[in-house]
Amino acid sequence: MDAREHEPKSMSQDRRVLSPVWNWLVTLWKDVTTPPKYQDVAPLYCQRSLGILPKSSWVRRSFILVAHTRAFEIVVLLAIAANCITLALDSNAPGFPTSRKGQQLQLADYVFTGFFTVEALLKVLAMGLIAKPNTYLRSGWNCVDVAIIATGYISIAGFANVTALRAIRALRPLRTITRLKEMRVVISSMVKSLPGLADVTVLMAFYFAIFGTMFVLLFSGELQNRCGDPDFSLAYTDGNGVVQGVRYVVGDEAKGDICNQPLASSVSWRNETGMGLVATGLESSNGWAYDCDATPSEGHPFGQFCTPFKNPGAEDFPDSVPGYSTFDNILLSWLAVFQHVTMTDWSFVMYNVQDGVNWWTWILHFFVCFMGGMLLINLIVAVIFMNFQKTLWGREETKDPEDLLGSSAQPEADPNASVKGEAATFPGMMDKRSFSGDPSGRQSPLSEEEELRPEEESMSFADPPLKSLLKVG
């Protein structure tokens, strides 16, 4: 009797569940530890590395296989991650370098610098330095590695300001870009997008210039007004009964409310006999902005009037602070346009303008936000995306040695396949050139009319005699 019949039902279920996981782990282990075939990667490199090591040397052969092993790249990535952790734990606090933790991190810095140096030397011996194509320094990504390693040695030597040189070590995480193919594609596409982005930048400069100037002309000084109470402590009455020297005080509760009418500058106060102080020259409201209540009420015995105060963001600061939301000059106006382009708190800018000018200004704000935030930003994304697609297609059509580093074993090419990409000859199938109709028996190329159609060619792989019948017929 089979032993499986005596197994508990739960064990058999666990085995069925764990079997796919186990197979995946085994496949992953083989993919990581199996080096590629030497004949697949060796043709990419020069005959002699540094003019010393030929391809036939077992030393260079070993270096090439190690450099193309997936496990080697994983170890390098883990070392970069560990180095990032040690950089994050470092500190410039007084006494830290001489502490136990500081000395341990210094030792780790020596170890990582040496490890990355050995990695670079291994690849130089495998690929060559710079003289021939596909050598180490012919790749821009490897030049980034060399520059970062050089800054590590400069930091250790301490030829100049040690603090500044130690900060250069923060560039070491950039080595991750040179190890991950996907990140290399992204960075390459961004670099190739720069010429196209230059045209978009010119368009955006016109956009900022036009709408920035428009904001200054329409809204300059309109966001400074707040509702204030008249103060007559220093006022006096002239010979015509007009009160002079009236000041307006903005209370804390009114600092955040931008107003439009009635303007204190257009109001004149008269000391009427039997009536006291009376405000005259009040302008009518347009009904589409925030107006102060000029009617006397409890807490505001003389009413409130719209008086110049400060721009939003500068209420609790000295007068020298201009505020973050204003259109008083072109630079601050560009900042407001940038908020519309990036859609960062642009609605608050619109609300302030609606309170201080007119509610219908939302049309202008929506147009600026749509043109910048929707069209221009998406245009930038489109340029980057197109170059990203071109970079992907270019890498699929060309063989980059950097893409093969760390790759697992590659399938061996069929020796019967033609170098020019023609289909391989399968057993039992005659070469299609034998049906060229040449009476001498020589194999001559087929004419365009005699070429197999795709349907017939796909059928010939499944049934070779059928191909003969189609051609003879």
FIVEX-354953 format. One record per atom (N, C-alpha, C): residue in one letter; x, y, z negated. Coordinates in steps of 0.02 Angstrom, whole numbers, plus 50000, padded with zeros to 5 digits. Layout:
# residues N
aXYZ
...
# end
This chain:
# residues 473
m500434994050000
m500005000050000
m500445006250000
d500225011250038
d500615017350044
d500625020949977
a501225023749959
a501285027149895
a500885033549893
r500725036449952
r500345042649953
r499635041749928
e499375035349933
e498695034249910
e498645034849835
h499205033749799
h499195034249726
h499335041249701
e499505045949747
e499635052849726
e498995056349704
p499025060349653
p498435064249635
p498245068949692
k497605070649694
k497355074949746
k497655081949742
s497795084449681
s498075091049673
s498785091349701
m499175086049694
m499855085949720
m499855086249796
s499405082549828
s499375082749901
s499155089549926
q498705092849890
q498505099549909
q499085104549901
d499465103949846
d500035108349836
d500555107249891
r500635101049912
r501125099649965
r500925102950030
r500275102750046
r500035105950107
r500115113450104
v500045116350044
v500105123550037
v500835125650041
l501275121850010
l501985123750007
l502365121950071
s502095117550112
s502455115450171
s502605121250219
p502115125650237
p502295131350280
p502805136050250
v502765137050183
v503255141450151
v503945138350154
w503985131850142
w504635128450145
w504935128650216
n504505127550265
n504745127850334
n504985134850352
w504635139950327
w504855146850340
w505515148350307
l505615145850246
l506255146950212
l506825143450248
v506705137350271
v507225133650307
v507395137350372
t506885139650408
t507005143350471
t507385149750457
l507205153250404
l507545159450387
l508275158150369
w508395152750331
w509085151150312
w509515149550374
k509235145750421
k509605144150482
k509735150350523
d509245154850526
d509325160950565
d509865165450535
v509915165350468
v510395169650435
v511105166950438
t511165160550429
t511835157450423
t512115154950489
t511715154050540
t511955151350604
t512275156750646
p512905156250663
p513225161350705
p513015160450778
p513065165550819
p512905164750890
p513435160650925
k513285158650984
k513765154951024
k514295159751051
y514905157651046
y515465162051063
y515445164151137
q515245159551181
q515225161151252
q514685166251269
d514205167351224
d513685172351237
d513895179351219
v514325180251170
v514515186951146
v515225188951168
a515655184151181
a516345185751199
a516405189851263
p515995188651315
p516075192651377
p515945200151368
l515655202151313
l515505209151302
l516135213251286
y516665209951263
y517235213551235
y517845212851280
c518335217051266
c518945217251306
c519365210951296
q519845209851340
q520245203751337
q520705203751276
r520975209551259
r521435209951202
r521205215451155
s521175213951092
s520995218751041
s521635221951014
l521655228651017
l522245232450995
l522865230551035
g522765227351093
g523325225151134
g523705219351105
i523425216151054
i523785210751019
i523395204251021
l522765204450999
l522375198350991
l521985196751054
p522135191351089
p521735189451148
p521105185751126
k520665184751173
k520045181151157
k520165173851140
s520715171151165
s520865164151151
s521125163051081
s521305168551045
s521565167950978
s521005165750930
w521165160850887
w520655158550839
w520505163950787
v520975168550776
v520855173950728
v520315178650755
r520405180750817
r519905185350846
r519245181850856
r519275175450875
r518655171650883
r518265171550818
s518615170550762
s518275170450697
s517985177250680
f518355182550694
f518115189350680
f517485190950720
i517485188950784
i516895190250826
i516285186550800
l516375180250781
l515805176350756
l515555179150690
v516015181250646
v515805184050582
v515425190650593
a515685194750638
a515355201250651
a514665200450679
h514535194850714
h513885193650744
h513445189050701
t513655187650641
t513255183450597
t512755187650559
r512145185250555
r511615188950520
r511775189650446
a512075184650417
a512245184950346
a512735190550331
f513205191750377
f513695197150367
f513345203950365
e512875205150409
e512515211450409
e512085212250347
i511795206750323
i511385207150262
i511825208950203
v512425206050199
v512875207650144
v513075215050147
v513195217650207
v513365224750214
v512795229250192
l512175227450211
l511595231350190
l511505231250115
l511615225450085
l511555225050012
l512095229249978
a512695229450007
a513235233649979
a513055241049985
i512745243050041
i512545249950048
i512005251749997
a511525247149986
a511005248449937
a511295248949867
a511775244549850
a512085244849784
a512495251349776
n512825253449830
n513195259749827
n512735265649817
c512145265549846
c511655270949835
c511445271249762
i511375265449731
i511195265349660
i511745268349617
t512365266649631
t512915269449592
t512985276949603
l512845279249664
l512855286549676
l512315290049637
a511725286849630
a511185289949592
a511335290149518
l511735285349493
l511905285149422
l512475289849404
d512825292449454
d513395296849441
d513155303649416
s513585307249382
s513405313749354
s514025318149350
n513915324749352
n514445329649345
n514435332949276
a514085329849230
a514045332749163
a514725332849130
p514855337649087
p515515337849053
p515645331549012
g516225328649022
g516425322648986
g516175316149016
f515745316449068
f515485310249097
f516025306349134
p516465309549174
p516975305549209
p517435301549163
t517545304049102
t517985300449055
t517605295449012
s516945295349016
s516565290548977
s516615283549007
r516375278648970
r516425271848994
r516005270749057
k515405273649057
k514985273049116
k515295276549176
g515585282449165
g515905286049219
g516495282249249
q516885279049206
q517455275149230
q517225269049269
q516685265949246
q516425260149283
q516165262249352
l515825267849355
l515595270249420
l516175272149466
q516715274849437
q517305276549476
q517625270249505
l517655264949464
l517915258549489
l517465255749544
a516815256349535
a516345253949587
a516445257849652
d516595264349646
d516725268349705
d517335265849743
y517865264049707
y518455261049739
y518275254549775
v517875250449741
v517705243849770
v517295244749834
f516795249149833
f516385250049892
f516785253149949
t517225257849934
t517635260849987
t518075255550019
g518375251249978
g518775245850005
g518375240850045
f517765239250022
f517345234550058
f517165237250127
f516955243550130
f516775246450194
f517375247150240
t517965248150211
t518575248450252
t518725241650283
v518665236350244
v518765229550270
v518265227950324
e517645230050315
e517125228950366
e517315232450431
a517545238650427
a517735242350487
a518335239150521
l518835236950483
l519415233750512
l519225227150545
l518765223450516
l518555217150546
l518235218450614
k517825223450619
k517505224950682
k517995227750733
v518485231550710
v518995234050756
v519385228250786
l519585223350745
l519945217550769
l519515213250816
a518855213250804
a518415209350846
a518245212850911
m518135219350910
m517905223050968
m518445226951003
g518995228550970
g519475233150997
g519345240050969
l519835244650979
l519765251250947
l519395256150992
i519705258451047
i519375263751087
i519565263551160
a520095259951179
a520355260551247
a519885257651299
k519555252151285
k519145248651334
k518395249751320
p517975248351369
p517245248851357
p517025243951303
n516485245751268
n516175241651215
n516645240651156
t517135244951148
t517555244551088
t517235248351030
y517575248150973
y517265250450911
y517085257850913
l517565262150930
l517455269350928
l517095271850990
r516925267551038
r516525269751095
r515795270551075
s515615268051017
s514925268650991
s514895274550943
g514415278950953
g514335284650908
g514155282650838
w513785277050831
w513605274750764
w514215272550724
n514685269250757
n515305267350723
n515725273450704
c515695278650745
c516045284850727
c515755287850663
v515095287250654
v514785289550592
v515055285550533
d515125278950542
d515405274750489
d516105276950470
v516525278150522
v517215280050509
v517245286750473
a516825291450493
a516825298050460
a516625297450387
i516135293250372
i515915292450302
i516455289050261
i516785284050290
i517325280750254
i517905285650241
a518055289850290
a518585294850281
a518415299650226
t517795301850221
t517605306350167
t517665302950099
g517555296250098
g517655292650035
g518375292950012
y518845292150058
y519555292450040
y519755299550021
i519475304550054
i519615311550036
i519365312949966
s518765310249950
s518485311249883
s518915307949830
i519175302049845
i519595298549797
i520255302249787
a520545304649842
a521185308049838
a521115314749802
g520555318349812
g520445324649778
g520915330049801
f520955331049868
f521395336249894
f521135343249881
a520485343949871
a520195350549862
a519695350249804
n519175354249809
n518665354349756
n518365347449748
v518475344349691
v518255337449679
v517495337049679
t517165341949650
t516435341749646
t516135341949716
a516395346149759
a516125346549827
a516265340149866
l516855337249856
l517025331149892
l516615325249867
r516475325149802
r516055319749775
r515355320249803
a515125326249819
a514465327049848
a514435324149918
i515015323849952
i515025321050020
i514845313650019
r514955310349962
r514785303249959
r514045302049967
a513635307149959
a512915306249970
a512755304550042
l513245305350088
l513135303450158
l513175295950169
r513385292250120
r513475285050130
r512815281450146
p512255283450119
p511635280050141
p511495280650215
l511815285350249
l511725285850322
l511985279750358
r512415275950325
r512655269750357
r512095264850369
t511545265550333
t510975261150345
t510715262050416
i510765268050442
i510525269350511
i510925265150560
t511565264450549
t511985260750596
t511885253250591
r511535250950540
r511445243750531
r510765241450555
l510255245650554
l509585243750574
l509455246150645
k509295241450689
k509195243050760
k508605247850768
e508075246650730
e507485250950737
e507645258150719
m508045259150666
m508215266050647
m508675269250699
r509105265250731
r509525267950784
r509095270350843
v508575266550858
v508125268550912
v507775275050895
v507545275750833
v507195281750813
v507655287850816
i508255287150788
i508715292850788
i508935294550859
s509055289550900
s509255290850970
s508705294551007
s508085292450996
s507525295851030
s507455303051006
m507585304350942
m507545311250917
m508095315550948
v508695312750954
v509245316550984
v509105317951058
k508835312951094
k508685313951164
k508085318651175
s507705319751122
s507125324251127
s507315331551121
l507935333051102
l508125340051091
l508055344351153
p508255342151213
p508145346551272
p507405348051283
g506975343051276
g506265344351285
g505975348651229
l506235347751168
l505995351751113
l506215359051119
a506755360251157
a506965367251167
a506425371151205
d506115367951255
d505565371351291
d504975372551245
v504815367651203
v504265368551156
v504425373951106
t505065374551086
t505265379751040
t505165386751070
v505315387451134
v505205393951167
v504455395551168
l504045390651182
l503325391751182
l503085393651112
m503345390251061
m503145391850993
m503395398750972
a503965400950998
a504205407750982
a503725412951009
f503475411951070
f502965416451096
f502325416251053
y502155410351031
y501565409650989
y501635413550924
f502205412950891
f502315416550829
f502345424050841
a502655426150896
a502715433350909
a502035436450922
i501615433150961
i500965435950979
i500515436450918
f500415430750884
f499945430750828
f500235434150766
g500885434050757
g501185437750701
g501075445250709
t501175447750769
t501055454950782
t500315456650775
m499885452150798
m499175453350793
m498955453650720
f499205449350678
f499035449550607
f499265456050574
v499865458350592
v500115464550562
v499675470450581
l499475470750645
l499065476350668
l498365476250639
l498095470350627
l497405469950604
l497345470050528
f497815466950492
f497705465650421
f498245468750376
s498675473050402
s499195475950361
s498895480150305
g499075478650243
g498845482350184
g498145480750162
e497795476250196
e497095474850179
e497015470150120
l497555466650101
l497495461850046
l497735464649980
q497865471049976
q498115473949914
q497565476649868
n496965477449893
n496435480749854
n496115476049804
r495985478849744
r495625475349691
r495115480149660
c494645477249626
c494135481349592
c494415484049527
g494415490649520
g494685493949461
g494195498749429
d494275499649364
d493855504449326
d494195511249324
p493825516649334
p494125523349331
p494335525049260
d494915528349255
d495185530449191
d495265538049193
f494905541449147
f494895548749146
f495315551549089
s495765547449060
s496135549849002
s496605555549020
l496855555749080
l497315561049102
l496995565549154
a496345565049164
a496015568949216
a495845575949191
y495745580349239
y495545587249223
y495075589749278
t494705595049263
t494225597749311
t494485604449337
d494475605049404
d494715611249434
d494145616449435
g494265622049466
g493775627449466
g493155625949505
n493175620949551
n492605619149591
n492195613449560
g492385611349501
g492015605949468
g492225599049489
v492775598549527
v493015592149549
v493525589549499
v493445583349480
v493885580249431
v494505577749467
q495085579849444
q495725577949474
q496105573349426
g496575569349454
g497005565049413
g496665558849387
v496155556449423
v495815550249402
v496235544249421
r496345539849375
r496705533649387
r496215527749385
y496425522049414
y496005516049415
y496415510249386
v496115506849340
v496445501349305
v496115494849325
v496515490149347
v496265483549368
v496325478849308
g495775475949288
g495775471349232
g496025464449252
d496185460449202
d496445453749216
d495935449449253
e495305450549239
e494795446349271
e494695448049345
a494955453849366
a494855456049435
a495485455549477
k496035452949451
k496665452749488
k496635447849547
g496215442849543
g496195437849597
g495655439149648
d495275444649641
d494715445949687
d494895451849733
i495025450249796
i495175455449846
i494515458649868
c494515465149875
c493905468749890
c493985472949953
n493405475449977
n493395479450038
n493105486450027
q492565486949991
q492215493249978
q491955493349906
p491805499349879
p491955506149904
p492665508049885
l493005511249931
l493705513049920
l493765518749871
a494215517949824
a494315523249774
a494605529549806
s494965528649861
s495265534549893
s494755539049926
s494165536449941
s493635540449972
s493135543249922
v493225541449859
v492755543649807
v493035549949773
s492605554649764
s492785560649725
s492305561249666
w492585563149610
w492185563749549
w492055571149534
r491425572449515
r491225579149497
r490925579149427
n491075584349392
n490815585149324
n490195589549328
e489615586349336
e488995589949344
e488695591549275
t488435597549271
t488135599849208
t487495595849195
g487475593049137
g486895589049117
g486905581949141
m487345580249187
m487385573449214
m488045570049198
g488545573849181
g489195571049166
g489585569549229
l489995564549227
l490415562749284
l490005558849335
v490025561249397
v489635558149451
v490115556849510
a490075550649538
a490475548749596
a490115550749659
t490465553949704
t490185555849769
t490635553349825
g490355553049885
g490735550949944
g490785543449951
l490325539749921
l490335532449927
l490185530349998
e490605525750026
e490495523250093
e490025517350091
s489645516650144
s489185510950148
s489555504450162
s489305499050137
s489635492550146
s489435489450213
n489895485550243
n489725482150305
n489345475650293
g489325473450231
g488935467550215
g489275460950229
w489885461050257
w490225454850275
w490895454150239
a490985457550184
a491595457050144
a491415457650070
y491905457050027
y491785457349955
y491805464649933
d491275467049902
d491215473949880
d491195474249803
c491495479449778
c491465480649706
c490785483649687
d490575482349627
d489935484949603
d490055491849572
a489855497049610
a489955503949586
a489415506249538
t488925501949525
t488385503849479
t488635503149407
p488535508249365
p488735507649294
p488385501749261
s488755498049222
s488485492249187
s488855491449121
e488645486549082
e488975485249018
e489675482649031
g490145485749000
g490845484049011
g491165488249065
h490755491149109
h491015495549163
h490555501649165
p490655506349120
p490195511949114
p490185516549175
f490705516649214
f490735520849274
f490735516749338
g490635510249332
g490655505849391
g491375504049409
q491445500249462
q492105498249487
q492185500249560
f492815501749577
f492965504249644
f493595500649670
c493625499949736
c494165496149768
c494795500549772
t495305498449735
t495905502449730
t496515498349749
p497035501349778
p497645497549795
p497965494749732
f498165488349737
f498485485049680
f499115481349703
k499065474949716
k499625470949739
k499365465549786
n499825462649824
n499645457149868
n499555450649829
p499185445849856
p499105439449822
p499785436149809
g499865433649749
g500495430549730
g500965435149693
a500815441549689
a501255446349656
a500895449949599
e500315447349578
e499915450849528
e500285451649462
d500635446449440
d500965446449375
d501715447549380
f501935450449436
f502645451549446
f502775459049455
p503405461149452
p503555468349463
p503345470649532
d503345477149540
d503125480049604
d503585478249662
s504205476249647
s504675474549701
s504505467849734
v504085463849702
v503895457349730
v503335458449779
p503425456649844
p502905458249894
p502305453549892
g502385447449864
g501835442649867
g501935437849925
y501665431949918
y501775426749968
y501255426950024
s500695430250013
s500165430450063
s500005437650080
t500305440150133
t500205447050154
t500395447750227
f500155453150257
f500315454650327
f500625461550333
d500985463550281
d501265470350280
d501865471050325
n502215465650342
n502775465850389
n502775459550431
i503175459550483
i503165454050530
i503425447550500
l503895447950453
l504175441850424
l503645438250382
l503305441950339
l502775438950298
l502185436850341
s502075440350396
s501555438250442
s501735431650475
w502365430750493
w502585424350521
w502495418650471
l502595420150407
l502485415050356
l501755412950356
a501295417650363
a500585415950366
a500425411850429
v500745413650485
v500645409750547
v500905402750537
f501475402050503
f501755395350490
f501275391250447
q500935394450400
q500435390850360
q499875388250405
h499675392150454
h499155389850500
h499405384050543
v500035384450566
v500295379150609
v500345372550571
t500605372850511
t500685366750471
t500065365050431
m499545369250434
m498925368250397
m499045367650322
t499495371650297
t499665371650226
t499325377750193
d498785376550158
d498415381750122
d498205387450168
w498105385950231
w497895391350278
w497195393850262
s496785389450233
s496095391550218
s496085396950164
f496565396650116
f496575401850064
f496765408550095
v497205408550144
v497365414750179
v496745417450214
m496365412950245
m495755415150279
m495255417950229
y495175414850171
y494705417350121
y494895424350098
n495545425450088
n495765432150066
n495615437450119
v495735435650182
v495595440450235
v494845441650242
q494445436450233
q493725437450236
q493485442050180
d493765441350120
d493565445850065
d493785453050077
g494385453950105
g494645460650113
g494475464050177
v494265460350230
v494135463450295
v493425461950318
n493315455750340
n492665454050367
n492595446450369
w491995444150359
w491885436950358
w492005433850426
w491905437550481
w491955434850548
w492685433750570
t493155435350528
t493855434050547
t494015426650548
w493545422450525
w493675415150528
w493785412850600
i493505416350648
i493595414250718
i494335414650738
l494665420150718
l495375420850734
l495785415650697
h495635414450634
h496025409550595
h495945402550623
f495335400850643
f495225394150671
f495585393450738
f495595398750777
f495945398450842
f496695397550832
v496985401450785
v497695400850772
v497865393950745
c497435391350701
c497555384750672
c497485379350725
f496995380050770
f496905374950823
f497485375050872
m497685381050895
m498225381450943
m498885378950915
g499025380850853
g499665378850824
g499655371950793
g499165370750750
g499145364350714
g498945358450756
m498545359550807
m498315354050849
m498735353250912
l498805358650950
l499115358051016
l499875358051012
l500165363150979
l500895363650978
l501215357850940
i500945356250882
i501235350750843
i501165344150881
n500595342950911
n500505336850950
n500955336851012
l501095342751039
l501555343051095
l502265340951074
i502465342951015
i503115340750988
i503125333150979
v502585330550951
v502545323250940
v502555319551007
a502225322451058
a502205319151124
a502905318951155
v503295324351148
v503975324351175
v504395318951141
i504355318551074
i504735313551038
i504505306451057
f503855305551064
f503595298851080
f503815296651150
m503805301151199
m504025299351266
m504765297251266
n505175300951230
n505885299051226
n505985292651187
f505555291351139
f505585285051102
f505435279251149
q504925279951192
q504775274651239
q505345273751289
k505635279251313
k506195278551360
k506785275051327
t506915276651263
t507465273351228
t507345265951221
l506725264051207
l506565256851201
l506655253351268
w506405256451322
w506485253351388
w507215252951408
g507605258051392
g508315257951409
g508685252451372
r508495251251309
r508835245951272
r508625239051296
e508015238451323
e507815232051350
e508165230451415
e508315235751454
e508635234651519
e509395233951514
t509705236851463
t510435236651456
t510605232751394
k511205229951393
k511445226151336
k511915230551296
d511715232151237
d512125236151193
d512455231451142
p513125231351139
p513445226951091
p513225228251020
e513045234451004
e512825235950936
e512185232250919
d511755231050969
d511135227450956
d511255220050945
l511825217550969
l511975210450960
l512335208950895
l512605214150862
l512945212950799
l512445210650747
g512615205250714
g512175202650662
g511595198550689
s511595197050754
s511045193150782
s511185185750773
s510655181850773
s510725174650764
s510915171450830
a510925164850830
a511155161250889
a510705162650948
q511005163751006
q510645165251067
q510585158951108
p510035158051145
p509975152251188
p510485152451245
e510765146651259
e511285146351311
e510975147051380
a511305150751423
a511045151851490
a511065145351530
d510585144651575
d510545138751617
d511095139051669
p511555134151672
p512105134451721
p511865133851792
n511265130951803
n511015130251871
n510665136551897
a510555141351852
a510205147551872
a510685151851912
s510405155451960
s510815159952002
s511015166051963
v511595168751981
v511835174751947
v511395180651963
k511085180752022
k510685186352044
k509975186052017
g509835181351973
g509175181151941
g508675176851978
e508915172252026
e508445167952061
e508225162352015
a507675159152032
a507415153751990
a507885147851992
a507925144251937
a508355138351932
a508035132551970
t508445127751993
t508205121952029
t508025116551979
f507395114451980
f507175109451933
f507255102551965
p507335097351924
p507395090551951
p506765088651990
g506865085652047
g506305083452087
g506015088752132
m506295094852132
m506035100252174
m506575102452221
m506425102552285
m506925104452335
m506985112052337
d507555114352358
d507675121552365
d507235124352420
k506895129852406
k506425132652454
k506775134952518
r507435136052518
r507775138052578
r507845132352628
s507735126052605
s507785120352651
s507195120152700
f506665123952686
f506095124152730
f506095130352774
s506675132752791
s506715138852830
s506575137752904
g506535131352925
g506385130052995
g506995130153040
d507595130053014
d508195130153054
d508315123153080
p508315121753147
p508405114953173
p509095112253159
s509575116453147
s510255113953135
s510335111253065
g509835112253023
g509885109752955
g510235114352907
r510475120252932
r510805124952887
r510285128452845
q510465130152785
q510005133552739
q510065141052750
s509575143852781
s509565151052794
s509025154352751
p509105160752735
p508605164052693
p507925164152727
l507405163852687
l506725164052712
l506545171152733
s506115171752782
s505855178252800
s505305180152752
e505095186552757
e504585188852711
e503925185152720
e503765183152784
e503145179552795
e503165172552767
e503775169652761
e503845162852738
e503935162252663
e503985167952628
e504075167752556
e503445165052523
l503545161352470
l502975158752433
l502615164352398
r501955164152399
r501565168752359
r501615166752286
p501475171452240
p501545169752169
p501115163852149
e500515163252180
e500095157652160
e500405151152181
e500675150952244
e500975144852267
e501605143052228
e501985148152210
e502605146952174
e502465144252105
s501935146852072
s501775144252006
s501515137152010
m501185135352066
m500955128452074
m501535123752086
s502065126252118
s502625121852135
s502985119352073
f502975122952020
f503305120551960
f502935114551930
a502285114651937
a501905109151908
a501885103051954
d501895104152021
d501835098652069
d502315100052126
p502945097752122
p503425099152176
p503215096652245
p502905090752253
p502705088652320
p502195093352351
l501765096452310
l501275100952336
l501605106852372
k502175109052345
k502535114552377
k502765112552446
s502975106352454
s503205104152519
s502625104052569
l502045101752547
l501475101552591
l501255108552612
l501285113252565
l501085120052582
l501565123152634
k502195121852627
k502685124952673
k502665121552741
v502585114752741
v502585111252805
v501955113052845
g501405113652807
g500775115452840
g500805122452866
# end
